[in-house]
Amino acid sequence: MSVYLTAIIKSTPGNAEQLKKLLKTLVSGSKSEAACLQYDLHQSEEDPDLFIFHEEWASQEELDLHNVTPHIKKFAADAAPILDGAPILHLTKRVD
């Protein structure tokens, strides 16, 4: 059963472009995973420091595996100095 996740990530002021570059690398690595069904990155028009991911994963187990991949670990280490707080994660379900 698919797992839907929305992640909200914010850069510290003045670091949006640097964070965007790191996030684009993260998108590339994540989309290469077989369990990744959707991994869309958006940037707020009102607040350019705010980024939102809309994700769909094949299962919770595969999302858990994604969270320990080398590209996730590298992103976490590289982005830590320019993040404005921890990412906010929302597990959701589709309403039909």
N, C-alpha and C positions, 0 to 999 in steps of 0.2 A: 504494500500500500504506500502511495506517495506521501512524502513529508514536505510540507511547505514552510519556508522560513523567510522572514523579513529581517534584515540586519540593517541597523542605522549606525553609521560611523561618521565621526566629525573630526576634522583637523583643527589644530590650534590656528589662530588667526595668522594669515600670511603663508600658510603651508598647504593650501588646497591643491595646487598644481603638483607639488611633490607627492602628496598622498594619492592623487588621481593616477599618477604614473605607477605607483606601487599597486593600486587597486586593479589597474588594467593588466598588470602582470599576474595578479591573483586570478582574474577572470580567465585568462588564457590557460593557466594550470588547472583550474577547477573544471572548465568546460571539456578538458581532455579526459576527465574521469568518466568511466562508463556509466556510473550511477547518477551522474549529473544530468537531469532532464531539462533544467532551466537555470540560468545564472545571469541575470540581467542587472547591470549597474546603472543607477540613475544619480544625477547631481541636482540638487535643489536650485531652482531659479531665484528664489528669495534669499537663500543663504548658501553661497558657493562653497562654504566649508563643510556642508552637509551632504553625505552620500548615502544612498539607500540601495540595498540589494534585494531583489525578489528571486528566491531560489526554489527549486523543486528537486527533490532527491528521491530515488527509487525506494528507499526504506530508511528507517531510523538507524539501523546497523551501518548502512553505507554512509549516512551522514556522519555518524560517529567516526568511521574510518577516514572520511574526508578531513575531519578536524585534527587529525594527527599526521597528515601528509607533509612532506618536506616543504611544499610551497606555502602551506598555511603557517608552518613554524617560521619560515623565512619572513613572510609578511609580518607576522606578529613581532619579530625581533626588529625588523627594519622600520616599521611604522610606530613602534612604541614612543619614540621621542616626539612625534608630531601629532599624536592623537589627543583630542580633548575629551578625556575620560574613556572608559571601556565601551566597546561596541554594545549596543542594545539589541537583543535578539528576541524575536517573537515567533514562536511556533504557531502556525495557523492551520485552519482547514478550509477547503473550498466550500463555499455556500452555493448550491445549485438551485 
